[in-house]
């Protein structure tokens, strides 16, 4: 059989009706793999994915019924569940009414104003019989001069009124003022790994504030951190920041207990108890071994419970209740899940029936019975919100950039709070992942349930909007991990290998538009991680909407040749490495090849993989030498520095420097495709010698220098990197040394 032949055997080929149903639901039946070969999707995969969408495909008759129902769905509604349009553009809206009935469409603006008499356009569509009634379709035009915002579209008909949200989104997201002035560089850090002498064994929000402030003093405009989203409140705590229990709320593990205002007013005995708990955790700050989140959270939870019991002043209580009102009902649902997890443990499947859903928990009185614990978990989120505000204020005090850039994970834990509270907005029986590619040749299964496109639309994208809005409350930017997931996601039927999945499309126009609207209102930049197998038009679309892409030096190729940095995209965050690769020193030593070989993740002989990897490295290092940036006798340190000098030639709007490179760390933070096989997301920040590097070592005043030199300095190993700071004029270039 030719190598590019479809992999689907005749007996497994879907019939035409199943193919038509899949197309109507945005389910791919063929796709192009990472080698450029077209592959056909197994019938069993298509059936499993459609079943996860709530459709019965158990036989030909069932498929026919499902296809008929999918086609009739829009005709059963007077208005779509939501209308998302762009500013400056007209938009046509279908309105379904009994055939021959008149309809009037009006807009109720977000600020209370109105917009009456939307124009009906001449577009004939044959009426359709729906449930025994002949239903017609009228088409109305939404004008192009509506203001940005979440408005209401309302239709008046003889049969009654109907309404749906009308969202006017930016045609292109505006850059924050600091980035409008020019390019900016910043640090990329895994916060849990960045500990100070005052940490409780894990880097926290106070450490983030210190790091961001120090970076700003060096001339950096931002700090990009791993997702800070919440994990389970009961052990074992999931270490991966990319597998949270919810993407909307924060892991209270990152709280600095002493920075809670009420700690200052504790009685002496309680203050002593808090300090004793802190001292036990601080003893681990200089241990280069794996971070023990469970031990840290156990100590912090006990200390925070002490503080919570002592209450708040009336003014502070009022501020707390305002925060709850702003974030409800999602906040209370999350807090209730946390309280129930403490009482019943996990998994949720083992919980009593009367608490199986938020509605059941409320109806059964279980939520009211746990009211104090629910309030405790709401209070924890308020404290996270306050400390994030402080960190962002410190990050932007110097006025050099957007400040803290948060990271949004692709999805959530399959047994987490979002799965419990969002119901069928998330699909069941499938998980999200990625098809095989050059670096993960068996594909990836991230064990996360995907959004159901139909249900997300029916909920007017409220879960997505609320999540983005909460994350951007105190942020200057948002990196969207695997931004391709807002266009299409790789669904894998449970029990199948990652290679046996298929793509499912989402309404990217709605999702990107809502993301841009919420970011513009927050004054934030959005970066899409668009690495991997990307449809050619996607990057152009993101640039059109003002969303930055990602450029990683090792992955930037133009055909078979490395792309020169001058040809990198301007609307991008460029970096030498990412968290799914070893630090640059380790990458140059091919530690990623050795690790994947040791864990059985390679599909080719290890020596062949080493030769291929070395050839790719040599191609890039050859270009660096051609620019005169790397001597033949340069060692590891000199090579890492040269790669950053080379990267600084790129026109990209944001230039990222991984903190692990800045201190000479070598250890991999995460090996994709593994769970328990490797201690992912547990490594504290260490130097070239393997000893812990504390934040205090990085920010002491006598070890930081800021001067108007013509250099771009990300300071690995304490040595200046020669190159230009993006966005600064000739007399504004800085040298900032982190000496460890």
C-alpha positions in Angstrom: 0.0 0.0 0.0 1.4 3.5 -0.8 2.7 5.4 2.2 0.2 8.2 1.7 -2.9 6.0 1.3 -5.8 6.5 3.7 -5.4 4.3 6.8 -9.1 3.3 7.0 -9.9 -0.2 5.9 -13.0 -0.7 3.6 -15.0 -2.4 6.4 -14.4 0.6 8.7 -15.3 3.3 6.2 -18.2 5.4 7.2 -21.3 5.5 5.0 -22.4 8.8 3.3 -25.1 9.6 5.9 -22.6 9.3 8.7 -20.1 11.5 6.8 -22.8 14.1 6.3 -23.8 14.1 9.9 -20.1 14.5 10.9 -19.7 17.4 8.5 -22.8 19.1 10.0 -21.4 18.8 13.5 -17.9 20.0 12.6 -16.3 16.5 12.9 -13.4 15.9 10.6 -13.5 12.6 8.6 -10.1 13.2 7.0 -7.1 15.3 8.1 -3.5 16.0 7.1 -0.9 14.7 9.5 2.4 16.2 10.5 4.2 14.6 7.6 1.8 16.2 5.1 -0.1 13.0 4.4 -3.8 12.8 4.2 -5.4 10.3 6.6 -9.0 9.0 6.8 -10.6 8.8 10.3 -11.9 5.4 11.5 -15.6 5.0 11.5 -15.5 4.0 15.2 -13.8 7.3 16.0 -16.4 9.3 14.2 -19.2 7.4 15.9 -17.7 7.8 19.4 -17.2 11.6 18.9 -20.8 12.1 17.6 -22.1 10.0 20.6 -20.1 12.3 22.9 -22.1 15.2 21.3 -25.3 13.6 22.5 -26.3 12.0 19.2 -27.6 8.5 18.6 -25.6 6.9 15.8 -26.3 3.2 16.8 -27.5 2.4 13.3 -28.5 3.8 9.9 -32.0 4.8 11.0 -30.6 6.5 14.1 -28.1 8.4 12.0 -30.8 9.6 9.6 -32.9 10.8 12.6 -29.9 12.5 14.1 -29.1 14.3 10.8 -32.7 15.5 10.5 -32.6 16.8 14.1 -29.3 18.7 13.6 -30.6 20.3 10.4 -33.8 21.4 12.2 -32.1 22.8 15.3 -31.8 26.4 14.0 -35.3 26.3 12.7 -36.7 25.5 16.2 -35.4 28.8 17.6 -36.7 32.2 16.8 -33.2 33.7 17.2 -29.8 32.0 17.3 -28.6 31.4 20.9 -26.1 34.2 20.5 -25.0 36.6 17.7 -21.3 37.6 17.6 -20.2 40.2 15.2 -17.3 42.7 14.7 -17.3 46.4 15.0 -17.5 48.2 11.7 -19.1 45.3 10.0 -22.7 44.5 9.2 -24.0 41.1 10.2 -27.0 39.1 9.0 -29.3 37.4 11.5 -31.8 34.7 10.7 -35.2 35.0 12.4 -37.6 32.0 12.4 -41.3 32.6 12.7 -44.5 31.0 11.6 -44.5 31.4 7.8 -46.0 34.7 6.9 -45.8 36.4 10.3 -44.1 39.8 10.5 -41.1 40.4 12.8 -39.4 43.5 14.2 -35.9 43.4 15.5 -34.4 45.9 18.0 -31.1 46.2 19.9 -31.0 46.9 23.6 -27.5 48.4 24.3 -25.4 47.4 27.2 -25.4 50.9 28.6 -29.2 51.1 28.6 -29.7 52.7 25.2 -31.7 51.3 22.3 -31.5 50.7 18.6 -34.8 50.1 17.0 -36.0 49.0 13.6 -33.2 46.8 12.2 -33.5 46.5 8.5 -34.8 43.3 6.9 -32.9 42.3 3.8 -34.3 40.7 0.7 -33.1 37.1 1.0 -35.7 34.4 0.2 -35.3 31.0 2.0 -37.9 28.3 1.4 -40.0 27.6 4.5 -39.6 24.4 6.4 -42.1 22.1 8.2 -41.0 22.0 11.8 -43.0 19.8 14.2 -46.1 20.1 12.0 -45.9 23.9 11.5 -44.6 25.7 8.4 -41.8 27.9 9.6 -40.3 30.7 7.6 -36.9 32.5 7.8 -36.5 36.3 7.7 -33.1 37.9 7.5 -32.2 41.1 9.3 -29.1 43.3 9.2 -27.2 44.3 12.3 -25.7 47.7 11.5 -22.0 48.3 11.4 -21.9 51.3 13.8 -22.9 49.5 17.1 -20.6 50.1 20.0 -18.4 47.3 21.5 -20.1 45.3 24.2 -22.6 42.7 25.3 -26.0 43.9 24.1 -29.4 42.2 23.7 -31.1 41.4 20.4 -34.9 41.3 20.8 -37.5 40.3 18.2 -41.2 41.1 18.4 -43.6 38.8 16.6 -47.4 38.1 16.9 -46.4 34.9 18.6 -44.4 36.7 21.3 -41.0 38.1 22.0 -37.6 36.4 22.0 -34.1 37.6 22.8 -30.5 36.6 22.6 -27.1 38.2 23.4 -25.6 40.3 20.7 -21.8 40.7 21.1 -20.0 43.4 19.2 -16.3 42.5 19.3 -13.2 44.4 18.2 -12.3 43.9 14.6 -8.7 43.8 15.8 -7.6 43.8 19.5 -5.8 47.0 20.4 -2.3 46.6 21.9 -1.8 47.9 25.4 -0.2 51.3 25.4 3.2 50.0 26.5 3.4 47.7 23.5 2.1 50.4 21.2 5.2 52.4 22.1 7.5 49.6 20.9 8.7 46.1 21.5 9.3 44.6 24.9 11.2 41.7 26.5 10.2 39.7 29.6 10.7 36.6 31.6 8.9 33.3 31.3 8.7 31.5 34.6 7.1 28.6 36.4 6.0 30.3 39.5 5.9 27.3 41.8 9.6 26.8 41.1 10.6 30.4 41.9 11.1 30.4 45.7 12.4 33.0 48.1 13.6 32.7 51.7 10.1 33.7 52.8 8.3 31.1 50.6 6.5 28.2 52.2 8.3 25.7 50.0 6.5 26.8 46.8 6.8 30.0 44.8 3.8 32.2 45.6 2.1 35.5 44.6 4.4 37.5 46.8 7.3 36.0 45.0 5.6 36.9 41.7 5.3 40.5 42.8 9.0 40.6 43.7 10.1 38.9 40.5 7.8 41.2 38.4 9.1 44.3 40.2 12.7 43.3 39.8 12.2 42.5 36.1 10.6 45.9 35.5 13.6 47.6 37.2 15.8 45.8 34.7 13.8 47.1 31.8 11.6 44.0 31.3 8.0 44.8 30.4 6.4 41.6 31.6 6.6 38.3 33.3 4.7 35.3 31.8 3.8 32.7 34.4 2.4 29.2 34.2 -1.4 28.8 34.7 -2.2 29.6 38.3 -5.6 27.9 38.1 -6.9 25.9 41.0 -6.2 22.2 41.7 -8.1 19.9 44.0 -8.3 21.1 47.6 -7.7 17.5 48.9 -4.6 15.4 48.3 -3.1 14.3 46.1 -2.8 17.8 44.4 -2.4 17.5 40.7 1.1 19.0 39.9 0.4 20.0 36.3 -0.7 23.6 36.1 -2.2 22.6 32.7 -4.6 20.1 34.3 -6.5 22.3 36.7 -9.8 21.5 38.4 -11.1 24.9 37.0 -9.5 27.3 34.7 -11.4 30.3 36.1 -10.2 30.5 39.7 -6.8 30.4 41.4 -5.0 27.8 43.3 -4.8 29.1 46.9 -1.5 27.2 47.2 0.0 30.4 45.8 -1.2 32.6 48.6 1.4 34.2 50.9 -0.3 33.7 54.2 1.5 36.6 55.9 0.2 39.0 53.3 -3.4 38.4 54.2 -4.3 41.7 56.0 -6.0 40.1 58.9 -2.9 38.2 59.9 -1.6 41.4 61.5 -4.4 41.4 64.0 -4.2 37.7 65.1 -3.8 37.1 68.8 -0.1 36.2 69.8 -0.8 32.5 70.2 -2.4 32.2 66.7 0.4 34.3 65.2 2.9 31.9 66.7 1.0 28.9 65.3 1.1 30.4 61.8 4.8 31.2 62.1 5.5 27.6 63.2 3.7 26.2 60.2 5.6 28.6 57.9 9.0 27.6 59.5 8.4 24.0 58.7 7.8 24.7 55.0 10.6 27.2 54.7 13.1 24.6 55.6 12.5 23.0 52.2 13.2 26.2 50.2 16.9 25.2 49.6 16.1 21.6 48.8 16.7 20.9 45.1 14.4 17.8 45.3 10.8 17.6 44.1 8.4 20.2 45.4 5.8 18.6 47.8 2.6 20.5 47.1 0.5 18.4 49.4 2.7 19.1 52.4 2.7 22.9 51.6 -1.0 23.0 51.1 -1.7 21.1 54.3 0.3 23.7 56.2 -1.1 26.7 54.4 -4.7 25.5 54.7 -4.4 25.2 58.5 -2.9 28.6 58.8 -5.5 30.2 56.5 -8.3 28.5 58.5 -6.9 30.2 61.6 -7.0 33.6 59.9 -10.5 33.0 58.4 -12.0 32.2 61.8 -11.1 35.6 63.2 -13.3 37.4 60.8 -13.0 40.8 59.2 -13.9 44.4 59.9 -17.3 45.6 58.5 -15.5 47.4 55.6 -13.5 44.4 54.7 -16.5 42.2 55.0 -18.3 44.5 52.5 -15.4 44.3 50.1 -15.5 40.5 50.3 -19.2 40.4 49.6 -18.8 42.7 46.6 -16.2 40.3 45.2 -18.5 37.4 45.7 -21.3 39.2 43.9 -19.0 40.0 41.0 -17.9 36.4 40.5 -21.2 34.5 41.3 -22.7 32.1 40.5 -19.5 30.5 39.3 -17.6 31.3 42.4 -20.2 29.7 44.7 -20.4 26.6 42.5 -16.6 26.2 42.7 -16.5 26.8 46.4 -19.3 24.3 46.9 -17.4 21.7 44.9 -14.3 22.3 47.1 -16.4 21.8 50.3 -18.0 18.7 48.9 -14.6 17.3 47.9 -13.4 17.8 51.4 -16.3 15.9 52.8 -16.7 13.1 50.3 -13.2 12.9 48.7 -12.6 12.3 45.1 -13.6 11.1 42.5 -17.0 12.8 42.1 -18.4 9.6 40.7 -18.3 8.2 44.2 -20.4 11.1 45.7 -23.9 10.6 46.9 -26.6 11.2 44.2 -28.0 14.2 46.1 -24.8 16.1 45.4 -24.0 14.9 41.9 -24.8 18.3 40.4 -24.9 21.9 41.7 -28.7 21.9 41.4 -28.9 18.6 43.4 -26.6 19.9 46.1 -28.7 23.0 46.5 -32.0 21.1 46.4 -30.8 18.5 48.9 -29.6 21.2 51.4 -26.0 19.8 51.2 -24.7 23.2 50.1 -26.4 25.0 52.9 -25.1 22.4 55.4 -21.5 23.2 54.3 -22.1 27.0 54.2 -19.1 27.8 56.4 -16.7 25.8 54.3 -18.2 27.2 51.1 -17.6 30.7 52.5 -14.0 29.7 53.4 -13.3 28.7 49.8 -14.9 31.9 48.5 -12.7 33.8 50.9 -9.6 32.1 49.6 -10.4 33.3 46.1 -10.9 36.8 47.4 -7.4 36.7 49.0 -5.9 35.4 45.7 -7.6 38.3 43.9 -6.2 40.8 46.3 -2.6 39.4 46.1 -2.9 39.2 42.3 -3.9 42.9 42.2 -0.8 43.8 44.3 1.5 41.8 42.1 0.1 43.4 38.9 0.4 46.9 40.5 4.1 46.2 41.3 4.7 44.8 37.9 3.4 47.9 36.1 4.8 50.5 38.5 7.8 51.2 36.3 5.5 51.7 33.3 7.7 49.6 31.0 5.1 47.0 29.9 1.9 45.1 30.4 3.1 43.5 33.6 1.9 40.0 34.4 0.9 37.8 31.6 -1.2 34.8 32.6 -1.4 31.4 30.9 -4.6 29.7 30.0 -4.6 25.9 29.9 -6.3 24.0 27.1 -8.8 22.3 29.5 -9.5 20.9 32.9 -9.2 17.8 35.0 -11.8 15.2 34.1 -12.9 14.9 37.7 -12.7 18.5 38.6 -15.0 21.4 39.6 -15.7 22.6 36.0 -16.9 19.1 34.9 -19.2 19.1 38.0 -20.5 22.6 37.6 -20.7 23.2 33.8 -22.6 20.0 33.1 -22.9 19.1 29.4 -21.0 22.2 28.2 -18.1 19.7 28.4 -18.3 16.5 26.4 -18.1 13.1 28.1 -16.6 9.9 26.8 -13.8 11.7 25.0 -10.6 13.5 25.9 -8.5 16.3 24.3 -5.0 15.8 22.9 -2.9 16.1 19.9 -2.1 13.8 16.9 1.4 12.5 16.4 4.1 15.0 15.5 7.8 15.2 15.3 8.4 15.7 19.0 5.5 13.4 20.3 5.4 10.6 17.8 2.7 8.6 19.5 0.4 11.6 19.9 -0.7 13.1 23.2 -3.7 12.5 25.4 -4.2 15.3 27.9 -7.1 13.5 29.6 -9.2 16.7 29.5 -12.9 16.8 28.4 -13.4 19.3 25.5 -16.0 22.0 25.1 -19.1 20.7 23.3 -19.5 23.3 20.5 -23.3 23.1 20.4 -23.8 23.4 24.1 -21.3 26.2 24.5 -23.1 28.2 21.9 -26.5 27.4 23.5 -25.1 28.9 26.7 -24.1 32.0 24.8 -20.4 31.3 25.5 -21.0 32.5 29.1 -18.6 29.9 30.7 -15.8 30.9 28.3 -16.5 34.7 28.8 -16.6 34.4 32.6 -13.4 32.4 32.7 -11.5 34.9 30.5 -12.9 37.9 32.4 -11.9 36.6 35.8 -8.4 35.7 34.7 -7.9 39.2 33.2 -9.1 41.1 36.4 -5.5 41.8 37.4 -3.4 41.0 34.3 -1.7 42.7 31.5 -1.9 39.8 29.1 -3.0 36.3 28.5 -1.2 33.5 26.7 -3.6 30.9 25.3 -2.0 27.5 25.4 -2.7 25.6 22.2 -4.7 28.5 20.8 -5.7 26.1 17.9 -8.2 24.7 20.4 -10.3 27.8 19.8 -10.5 26.6 16.1 -10.5 22.9 16.4 -9.6 20.3 19.0 -8.3 16.7 18.6 -10.9 14.5 20.3 -9.8 11.0 21.4 -12.4 8.4 22.3 -11.7 7.1 25.8 -9.8 3.9 25.7 -8.3 4.7 22.3 -4.7 5.7 21.6 -4.0 9.4 21.0 -3.3 8.6 17.3 -6.9 7.4 16.8 -8.7 10.7 17.3 -10.1 13.3 15.0 -10.6 17.1 14.8 -13.8 18.8 16.0 -14.3 22.4 14.9 -15.5 25.2 17.1 -16.8 28.7 16.1 -13.5 30.5 16.2 -15.1 33.7 15.1 -17.2 33.8 18.3 -14.4 32.5 20.6 -11.6 34.8 19.3 -14.0 37.7 19.2 -15.2 37.3 22.8 -11.5 36.8 23.9 -10.6 40.0 22.1 -13.5 42.0 23.6 -12.6 40.9 27.1 -8.9 41.6 26.6 -9.5 45.0 25.1 -11.7 45.9 28.1 -8.9 44.8 30.4 -6.2 46.6 28.4 -4.4 43.3 27.9 -2.4 41.7 25.1 -3.3 38.2 23.9 -0.7 35.7 22.8 -1.7 32.5 21.0 0.5 29.5 21.3 0.2 28.4 17.7 2.9 25.8 17.5 2.5 22.3 16.1 0.3 21.3 13.1 -1.4 24.6 12.1 -3.7 25.1 9.2 -2.1 27.8 7.0 -4.9 30.3 7.3 -5.1 30.3 11.1 -2.0 32.4 11.8 -3.2 35.0 9.3 -6.5 35.1 11.0 -5.0 35.5 14.5 -2.8 38.4 13.2 -5.9 40.0 11.6 -7.7 39.9 14.9 -4.7 41.4 16.8 -3.7 38.2 18.6 0.1 37.5 18.8 1.5 34.2 17.7 4.4 32.2 19.2 7.8 31.8 17.6 10.2 29.3 19.2 13.7 29.4 17.8 14.0 25.6 17.4 10.7 25.3 15.6 10.9 28.3 13.2 11.4 26.8 9.8 10.7 27.9 6.3 10.4 24.6 4.5 13.5 22.6 5.2 15.6 25.6 6.4 15.6 27.5 9.7 13.9 30.8 9.3 16.3 33.7 9.9 15.2 35.9 12.9 14.6 38.9 10.7 11.8 37.0 9.0 10.0 36.1 12.3 6.5 37.5 12.6 6.2 41.0 14.2 3.0 40.0 15.9 4.5 37.3 18.0 6.2 36.4 21.3 9.6 34.9 20.3 11.7 32.8 22.6 14.6 30.4 22.4 12.7 27.6 24.3 9.4 26.6 25.9 8.4 24.8 29.1 7.9 21.5 27.2 11.6 21.4 26.3 14.6 21.3 28.6 16.3 24.6 29.4 18.5 25.6 26.5 21.7 24.1 28.1 19.9 20.8 28.5 18.5 20.9 25.0 21.9 21.5 23.5 23.1 18.4 25.4 20.2 16.4 23.8 18.7 15.6 27.2 15.2 15.7 25.6 16.3 12.8 23.3 17.8 10.8 26.2 14.7 11.3 28.4 12.2 10.3 25.7 14.3 7.2 24.9 14.5 6.3 28.6 10.7 6.6 28.9 9.9 4.7 25.7 8.4 7.7 23.9 10.4 7.4 20.6 9.1 5.6 17.5 12.5 5.7 15.8 15.9 4.3 17.0 17.5 6.6 19.5 20.7 7.0 17.4 18.6 8.1 14.4 16.8 10.6 16.6 20.1 11.9 17.9 21.5 12.4 14.4 18.3 14.1 13.3 18.3 16.4 16.3 22.0 17.2 16.0 21.6 18.1 12.4 18.7 20.5 13.3 20.7 22.1 16.0 23.8 22.4 13.7 21.7 24.2 11.0 20.6 26.8 13.5 24.0 27.2 15.2 25.5 27.6 11.8 23.3 30.6 11.1 24.3 32.0 14.5 28.0 31.6 13.6 27.4 33.2 10.2 26.2 36.4 12.0 29.5 36.4 14.0 27.6 35.8 17.3 29.1 32.4 18.2 32.8 31.4 18.2 33.7 27.9 17.3 35.3 27.4 20.7 32.3 28.7 22.7 31.2 26.4 25.5 27.7 25.8 26.8 27.4 29.2 28.4 28.6 31.0 25.3 26.3 29.1 23.1 23.2 29.9 25.2 24.2 33.6 25.2 24.7 33.5 21.4 21.3 32.0 20.8 19.7 34.9 22.7 21.7 37.4 20.8 20.5 35.8 17.6 16.9 35.9 18.9 17.2 39.6 19.7 17.5 40.2 15.9 13.8 39.2 15.4 11.3 42.0 14.9 8.8 40.2 17.2 6.8 42.5 19.5 7.6 40.4 22.6 10.9 38.6 23.3 10.7 36.0 26.0 13.6 34.8 28.1 13.0 31.7 30.2 14.1 32.2 33.8 15.7 28.7 33.7 18.0 30.0 31.0 18.7 33.1 33.0 20.1 31.1 35.9 21.6 28.2 33.9 19.2 25.5 35.0 19.3 22.2 33.0 16.4 20.1 34.3 13.3 19.5 32.3 10.1 20.9 33.9 7.7 18.8 31.8 8.0 15.9 29.4 4.9 15.7 27.3 3.3 12.3 27.0 4.1 11.4 30.6 2.3 11.5 33.9 3.9 9.4 36.6 6.9 8.3 34.5 8.7 11.7 35.1 8.3 14.2 38.0 6.7 16.8 35.8 6.1 20.3 37.2 7.9 19.6 40.5 11.4 21.0 39.9 12.5 24.1 41.8 14.7 26.6 40.1 18.4 25.6 40.2 21.7 26.8 38.7 24.2 25.0 36.6 25.6 23.2 39.6 22.2 21.8 40.6 21.9 24.0 43.7 18.7 25.9 44.4 18.5 29.5 43.2 16.4 31.6 45.5 14.6 34.7 44.3 16.5 36.7 46.9 19.7 35.9 45.0 18.2 37.4 41.9 16.8 40.6 43.2 19.3 41.9 45.8 20.0 45.5 44.9 23.8 45.1 44.8 23.4 42.3 42.2 21.1 44.2 39.8 22.4 46.9 37.5 20.3 48.9 35.0 22.3 51.1 32.7 21.7 52.7 29.2 23.9 50.3 27.3 23.3 49.0 23.8 22.5 45.5 24.9 19.7 43.1 25.4 20.4 41.2 28.6 18.6 38.2 29.8 21.5 37.3 32.0 22.0 33.6 31.9 24.7 32.5 34.3 25.1 36.2 35.3 26.7 37.1 32.0 25.5 39.9 29.7 23.9 38.9 26.4 24.8 41.3 23.7 21.9 42.4 21.5 19.4 45.2 21.4 16.4 45.5 23.7 13.4 45.5 21.5 11.5 48.7 21.3 14.1 51.0 22.8 15.8 53.8 21.0 19.6 53.8 20.8 20.1 55.7 24.1 17.5 53.6 26.0 19.0 50.1 25.6 19.6 48.4 28.9 22.0 46.0 30.5 20.5 44.1 33.4 22.6 41.4 35.1 21.3 38.7 37.2 24.4 37.3 38.9 24.0 34.0 40.7 
